[in-house]
Amino acid sequence: MKRSQSGMTLVGFIIVLAVVGVFIYMGMKTIPMYSEFYAVKQALNGIAQEPGITDKDPAKVKDLFFRRLYISYADNIKPENMKVQRKDAGYVVTVDYEVRKPLIANLDVVGRFNAVKELRRGGGLE
């Protein structure tokens, strides 16, 4: 009785390996963008918990935000990407930015990120 072999050929294995490699490479490009966005959200939550933040002027709020980002090595957020607007007795802070990373040849990965946090008296909870 003859038994036939079943399994993946070498060519099939190389193709699967190439596809997996491309997805890993794309992950290596996109994961830092999302971790930076997480740092932005953490910085916004941190300044919202700052005592007396609603009594400070917008320039001081921006300074506190960028000090927190400096610790996280977030380099893609610039001062022009941040808006601090007065609302009632507090502020609404909006961070809107775009990150572009080269992927392969002339293809880029583009991430657009937007975070909004309302700063209120008494803890700044939304």
C-alpha positions as CSV (number, residue, x, y, z in Angstrom):
1,M,0.0,0.0,0.0
2,K,1.5,3.3,-1.1
3,R,1.1,6.3,1.2
4,S,1.0,9.8,-0.3
5,Q,2.7,12.6,1.5
6,S,0.9,15.8,2.3
7,G,2.2,19.1,3.5
8,M,3.6,22.4,2.3
9,T,6.2,22.6,-0.5
10,L,9.3,24.7,-0.1
11,V,7.9,27.3,-2.5
12,G,4.6,27.5,-0.5
13,F,6.6,27.9,2.7
14,I,8.7,30.8,1.2
15,I,5.5,32.6,0.0
16,V,3.9,32.3,3.5
17,L,7.2,33.5,5.1
18,A,7.3,36.5,2.8
19,V,3.7,37.4,3.6
20,V,4.3,37.1,7.3
21,G,7.5,39.1,6.9
22,V,5.6,42.0,5.2
23,F,3.0,42.1,8.0
24,I,5.7,42.1,10.7
25,Y,7.5,44.9,8.8
26,M,4.3,46.9,8.6
27,G,3.8,46.4,12.3
28,M,7.2,47.7,13.0
29,K,6.3,50.9,11.2
30,T,2.8,51.4,12.7
31,I,3.2,50.3,16.3
32,P,5.5,53.2,17.3
33,M,2.9,55.6,15.8
34,Y,0.2,54.2,18.1
35,S,2.4,54.1,21.1
36,E,3.1,57.8,20.6
37,F,-0.6,58.4,20.4
38,Y,-1.0,56.5,23.7
39,A,1.6,58.9,25.2
40,V,-0.4,61.9,24.0
41,K,-3.5,60.5,25.6
42,Q,-1.6,59.8,28.8
43,A,-0.1,63.4,28.8
44,L,-3.6,64.8,28.3
45,N,-5.0,62.7,31.2
46,G,-2.0,63.8,33.3
47,I,-2.5,67.5,32.8
48,A,-6.3,67.0,33.5
49,Q,-5.4,65.7,36.9
50,E,-3.0,68.7,37.6
51,P,-4.3,70.8,40.5
52,G,-5.5,74.2,39.5
53,I,-5.0,73.6,35.8
54,T,-8.1,75.6,34.9
55,D,-6.6,78.7,36.5
56,K,-3.4,78.6,34.4
57,D,-3.1,80.4,31.1
58,P,-3.1,78.4,27.8
59,A,0.6,78.8,27.3
60,K,1.3,77.2,30.7
61,V,-1.1,74.3,29.8
62,K,0.8,73.7,26.5
63,D,4.1,73.8,28.4
64,L,2.9,71.2,30.9
65,F,1.7,69.0,28.0
66,F,4.9,69.2,26.1
67,R,7.0,68.5,29.2
68,R,5.0,65.3,29.7
69,L,5.5,64.4,26.0
70,Y,9.3,65.0,26.3
71,I,9.5,62.2,28.8
72,S,7.8,59.8,26.4
73,Y,10.1,60.7,23.5
74,A,7.1,61.8,21.3
75,D,8.7,63.7,18.5
76,N,5.9,64.0,15.9
77,I,3.7,66.4,17.9
78,K,4.5,70.1,17.4
79,P,3.0,73.1,19.2
80,E,1.0,74.0,16.1
81,N,-0.8,70.6,16.4
82,M,-2.3,71.6,19.8
83,K,-5.2,73.9,20.5
84,V,-6.3,75.1,23.9
85,Q,-9.7,76.8,23.9
86,R,-11.5,78.2,26.9
87,K,-14.8,76.5,27.6
88,D,-17.0,77.5,30.6
89,A,-14.7,77.4,33.6
90,G,-12.1,75.2,32.0
91,Y,-10.4,74.4,28.7
92,V,-10.8,72.0,25.8
93,V,-7.5,70.7,24.6
94,T,-7.3,69.3,21.1
95,V,-4.3,67.5,19.7
96,D,-4.6,66.8,16.0
97,Y,-1.6,65.6,14.1
98,E,-0.4,63.3,11.2
99,V,2.5,60.9,11.1
100,R,4.0,59.7,7.8
101,K,6.5,56.9,7.8
102,P,8.1,55.4,4.6
103,L,7.2,51.8,4.1
104,I,8.5,50.3,0.8
105,A,10.0,52.4,-2.1
106,N,7.5,55.2,-2.7
107,L,4.8,53.8,-0.4
108,D,4.1,55.5,2.9
109,V,2.1,54.6,6.0
110,V,0.1,57.6,7.1
111,G,-1.6,57.9,10.5
112,R,-3.9,60.7,11.5
113,F,-4.5,61.1,15.2
114,N,-6.9,63.3,17.1
115,A,-7.3,63.5,20.9
116,V,-9.6,65.8,22.8
117,K,-9.7,66.3,26.5
118,E,-11.8,68.6,28.5
119,L,-10.1,70.2,31.5
120,R,-12.5,71.2,34.3
121,R,-12.3,72.4,37.8
122,G,-12.0,69.7,40.5
123,G,-10.1,67.0,38.7
124,G,-10.7,67.6,35.1
125,L,-12.7,64.4,34.5
126,E,-14.7,64.3,31.3
